[in-house]
Amino acid sequence: MDRTALVVGVTGIAGQNSAHALLQKGFRVVGLSRSAKDPVPGVEHVYADVLDTSSIEAAVAGKGITDLVFTTWQRQDTEAENIAVNGAMLQNTVDALGNTAQLQHAVLVTGLKHYLGPFEAYAKAPAETPFRESQERLPFDNFYYTQEDILFAAAERQGFTWSVHRPHTMIGYALGNAMNMGVTLAIYGSICRETGEPFVFPGGPQQYNGVTDITDARLLGRHVAWSATAPEARNEAFNTVNGEVFRWRQMWKRVAEGLGVEAAEYSGEPTPLEDRMGHADDVWARLVERDGLAPYKATDLASWWHTDADLGRTVETFADMGKSRKAGFLDYQDSADSFLDLFATLREKKIIPSV
């Protein structure tokens, strides 16, 4: 395949897995990030600040970019700032590529806040479940909507096709990622195993008992690679989830078993991790020294606030994959295996202790 994809945010959970899938599809992959941490094998890495168009142009000049996969974002204090900053990041990228390349296709990865609303109005008026791509936008400002509009306008102006992916909570290998519940639960379970603290579900009863789903980051990567090449996926938005649903009251036991800890009885009330894990770095330092783990702090690996937000939702959250199925994407991922495979990888890489 004579196509070269630029993956923006290549060291993040969505970027890494998209890069792997694109390489397997036959793409040459150029990965753009701000720093040289966690290089992805097989990827040519370049470095730039996506808030600076000239920086991007310098990084990608002469690379022959034909495809864009945009997976990065920066959280701001308000949604107005989210719109300004994250909109500028995408606008700068498509502008830079418009000056230095002839794009054929661009992929934008957003998420289910498309249906749930931004942080400031989160779940105040969510769409009906299961979320479907045909549902109207919510009546709130949302940087996902801004990014989509920027993408659509650039595609029309520059003559490329596009696809949008809306994953749910992503489970997969990435370190220091703000949105990776799988690694956070692995750190939490390992701490409970070490200290004897109860491994209790930290979220609310609506999530514990309700129907939900997740997105395996490997499946997201395969979905991205499919949408970049399938004619049926051109100029379409897709939900990206594993293709099955579960209840956390069932899944929590599987997660606990995978971490070698006993699932505690659920109290029926939220017990947020951010309130309980103030000692995490001290405990983790002991584990690192005793078990020869990679020299990270717990707070370098876990994102207590984001897992609390996901598991503390007061509304049901799951997405329909029918549109992708009709278009020819038939991939599926067992959700328990999403967690168990991740835990095995974290042990292999000496990120968490063996059981």
N, C-alpha and C positions, 0 to 999 in steps of 0.2 A: 504494500500500500504506500503510495507516494503522498502521504499526508503527515503533517507535523502539528501536534496539539500543544498549545501553551496551557499548562495547568496553573492557575493562580491560586496560591494557598496550598502548594503541593505537600507541605509538611504536616498539614492538618489531617483529621480523620477522613473527611470527604476527599481531599486532594490526593492523599497517598493512595487510597483505594481506587480512585478514578484513574490515576496514573498507571497502576498495576494492570487494570483491565484494558486500558488503551494500548499498552505495550503488548499484551496478549492478543489484541485485535490486529496488531501489525503497524500501529502508529509509531512514529518517532515522537518522543515526548520531551518537551522542554518544561522544566518546573520553575516557577517564579515564587520566591519568598523573600522576606526581609533579612533573613540570616541563614547561616550555613548549617543549622542544626538538623539532625536526623535526615541525612541524604537518602534518597530513594534509589535503590539499585536499578541501573538501566536508564535513568533519567539524567538529562543534561541540565544542571542547575544554574540558574541565573538569579541575580539579586537586584531588587528594586523596591522603591517606595511607591505604592499604587496611588498615593495622594499627590504624586508628582509625575505629570505626563512625560516630561523629558527624561526622567529616570527610567520609565518603562521603555520608551523609545530606544534609549541607549542599550538597555538589557536585551532587547529582542531584535535589534537591527541585524539583518543578514541571516536570520534563523529560518526564514522560509515558512513562517507560521501560516497554516491553513485553517486551524480550528482553535477555538477558545473554550476552556472549561473554567468557569469562575466559581470558586468555592469558599472564598474568604469573607470575613466580616469583622467589624470592630464594634463592640458594645459601647454605647454612650449613655449619658445620664437621662436624657429625654428622647422621645421618639422624633421630635423635630431635629435633634442633633444626629440621631441614627440616620434619618433621611438625608441630611446634609452630607455626613461623612461617608456612609455606605453608598449613597448615590454617586458621590464624587469618585469613589474608588472604581466603580464600574464604568462611569462615564470616561474617566481618564484612560482606562484600559482600552475601551473600544475606540476612543479617539487616537490613542497611540498606535493601535493596530491598523486603523484606517490610514495612518500616515506611513506605515512601514511594511504592511502586508496586504494580501488580498484574501480576506477571510471567506471560507466556504460555509462554515457552520459555527455557532456559538451555543454553549450549554451554560445555563445559570442554575446553581443549586441554592434553593431557599429553604422552606420548611413548612410545617403545619401551622405556624402562626399566621399563615395566609388565611386559615379558617378559624383560628382561635383569637386573633387580634394581637396587637403589639403589647409589650410588657405593661404599658400604662393603662391599657383597657383589656387586659388579658382575661379571656373567658367571660367578659361582661355580656356579650351577645354573640356567642359562637354559632357557626353554621351547624346544620343538622348532621348527625352521624348516620351512616358512614360518610365521611367527607368525600365529595366528588368534584372533579375538576370543573364541571359545568356550573357549580354554584357561584352566585354573584359575590363580588368583593364585599367585605364588611364595611360599615359606615364609619371607619376610623382611618386616620393617617397611619401608614404602615410602610416601612422602608422596603419591604418585599414588593409592594405595588410600585413604588418609585423605581426600583431596579428593573422590574418587568417593563415598565414604560420606556426606560432608557434603552433596554435591549431591543424592544420592538422598533423604536425610532431609528436606532443605529442600523438594524437589519434592513429596514426599508431604504435608508440613505445609502448604505454601502453594498447592498445586494447580496447578503448572506442569509442563510436559513438559521433557525434557532430552535431550541427545546429548553423547557424549564422542568426541574425536578423538585418535588416537595416531600422530602423524607420526614419521618417521625423521629423520635429519639434514636440516635445512632449508636450502635454497639460495634466495636471493632478496635483494632490496635492503633493507638496514637498516644503519645505522651504529652502532657501539658496542655491538653485540649479542653477548653471550657465546657464543652457540651458532651463529654464522653461519660455516660452513666456507667458503662461496663467497668471501666478502670476504677471509677469512684467506688462502686460496690465491692470490687476486689480488694481495695485498700481497707474499706470499712470492715469487711469480713475477716481479713487477716489481722486487723487490730483486735476485733472481738475474740478471735481464736487465741491471740496472745494474752489478752488481759482477763478473759473470762466474762467480759461484758456481754449482755444478751444481744444477739443478732436479730433485732426487731425491725420489722418493716417501718421505715421512718415517715411514710406518707400518710395521707388521709384515707378515710373509709371508702370514699367514692372511687379512688384508684385501687384500693385493696380488693374491693368486691366487684368493681365494674369491668366492662370489656375494654380491652386496649390492644395495641400492637406496637411493634418496634421496627427499626430498619437496620439490618445488618449492613455494615459499611461495604462489605465485599459485594453484596447484591446491588447497592447503590452504584458502585463502580461499574458493574456489568450493565446496569440500566443506562448509565451515562454513555458507555461505549456503544451500546445498541442504538441509542437515540442519535448518536453522532453519525451513524451509518445507514440506518433504516429509512427508506423513503417515507414509510408510513408515520414516522415520528417527526417529520419536518414541520416546524411552526406549530408545535403542540406543547401543552403543559401536562405533566404526569405526576400523580402521586407515586411515591416510591417507598413501599413497605414490604415486609417479608411475605405477605400473602396468607397469613393466618392470624387469628386473634387468641387472646388468653386473658385470664384474670390473675392479678398479682398474688392472690391468696394461694393459687396453684403454683405459680412460677417461683415464689419466694423459697419454697422448699427445694426446688431444683437448683436455684442459685446457691443456697446454703450448702447443699450436698457437694456442689462443685468447688466450694471454698473450704470444705472440711470443717464446717461449723454447724451447730444445731440451730435450726430456725426457731426463734423464740415465739411465744404466743403473742398474738397481736392484741394490743390494748383497746383498739377502736378509736384511738386519737393519734394525731400526728406527733412525732418526736423528732424534729428536724435535726439533721446531721450537723448543720452549722452550729447549733447550740450545744452539741454533745462532743464534737471532735476537737475541742481546744487543745487537748493533750496529744493529738495525733502525731505531731512532729517528734515529740519526745519518745513515744512508743516506737515510731518508725526508725528512729536513729538506732535504737537498741536492736531492732530486727536487721537493719542493714549491716551492723557490725557483727552480730552473731551468725547470721546466715549468709554473709558474703553477697548481699544484694547490690544492685547498681546504686550508686551514691546519690539518690534523690531524697528530698524531703517529701513527706506525705502530701503537703500542700502544693508541691510541684506537680503531683500526679492526680490528685483528687479535686473535684469541683463540687464541693458540698452544696453551694447555693443552687447550682443548676439542677442537680439531682433532687434537692428539696422542692424546687419549682415543679419539676416533672411529676414527682410522686405526690405532690400536695395539691394537684389540680382538683377542683370541685366539680368538674364536668367530664363526661365520657369523651374519649378521644380515640378514634380509629378511622382509617381511610380505606376507600375502595380502590381496587386495582383493575377493575373491569375494563377501563379504557386501554390500559397497556395490553391486557389479554387480547382484546379485539384487534389491536394493532400488530400482534405477533410476539410480544414479549411474554413468555410463559414461565420465566424463572421463579423459583420459590426457595425459601430458606426456613428451616425449622428454628424457632425462636430460642428454645432451650439450648440448642447447639450453638447459637450465636454467642451466648454467655460462656458455655463450657469450652468452646474453641478458643475464645479470647483468654480465659483463665489459663489454659494450657500454654498459650503463646507467652503470656506474662511470666509464667514459671520458667519456661525455656530460656527467656531473655533475662532471667534473674531480676525481674522487677518486683515480684511478690514471692514469698517463701513457699516451699513445697509443703504438701499436706501429708 
